[in-house]
Amino acid sequence: MTQRELKIVGASAYQIRHLATTELAKLKQMTQLGNQQIIQAKIMKGQTRYLNKEVRQGDTGITNNYPRLLGRQGISYH
């Protein structure tokens, strides 16, 4: 191989490595973003369950930390 051919092969190898590294970084970012979305969805699901439980318990007279909700339901909280 000539010097020029070696440079072309070297440049191609660098480009391939760079492309592979870039693609891996993108995949890692997408995975992290996906994991963050899953965590946020789980948190929101847990909060919804907690709020639903609070409202259900309030209906049975156990507790209710949402007096405005009671007011909207026509229940006096004063």
C-alpha positions in Angstrom: 0.0 0.0 0.0 1.1 3.5 -0.7 1.3 6.2 1.9 -1.9 7.8 0.5 -3.8 4.5 0.7 -2.7 4.0 4.3 -4.0 7.5 5.1 -7.3 6.7 3.5 -7.6 3.4 5.4 -6.6 5.2 8.7 -9.1 8.0 8.1 -11.8 5.4 7.3 -11.0 3.5 10.5 -11.2 6.8 12.5 -14.5 7.7 10.9 -16.0 4.3 11.6 -14.8 4.4 15.3 -16.1 8.0 15.6 -19.5 7.0 14.1 -19.8 4.0 16.4 -18.9 6.0 19.5 -21.4 8.7 18.5 -24.1 6.1 18.0 -23.4 4.5 21.3 -23.6 7.8 23.1 -26.9 8.5 21.4 -28.3 5.1 22.5 -27.1 5.7 26.1 -28.8 9.1 26.2 -32.0 7.6 24.8 -31.8 4.8 27.4 -31.3 7.3 30.2 -34.2 9.5 28.9 -36.4 6.4 28.7 -35.4 5.4 32.2 -36.2 8.9 33.5 -39.7 8.7 31.8 -40.3 5.3 33.4 -39.3 6.7 36.8 -41.5 9.7 36.4 -44.4 7.5 35.3 -44.0 5.3 38.4 -43.9 8.3 40.7 -47.0 9.8 39.1 -48.7 6.4 39.3 -47.8 6.2 43.0 -49.0 9.7 43.7 -52.3 9.0 41.9 -52.8 5.8 44.1 -52.0 7.8 47.2 -54.5 10.6 46.3 -57.2 8.1 45.4 -56.6 6.3 48.7 -56.9 9.7 50.6 -60.2 10.5 48.9 -61.6 7.0 49.5 -60.6 7.2 53.2 -62.2 10.6 53.4 -65.5 9.3 52.1 -65.6 6.8 54.9 -64.8 9.5 57.4 -61.3 8.3 58.3 -59.3 11.3 57.0 -59.3 13.8 54.2 -56.6 16.3 53.6 -58.4 17.9 50.7 -61.2 20.1 52.1 -61.7 21.9 48.7 -62.6 18.6 47.2 -65.2 18.0 49.9 -66.6 21.5 49.2 -66.9 20.7 45.5 -68.8 17.5 46.5 -71.3 19.6 48.5 -69.9 18.4 51.9 -69.5 21.2 54.5 -66.0 21.1 56.0 -66.4 24.1 58.4 
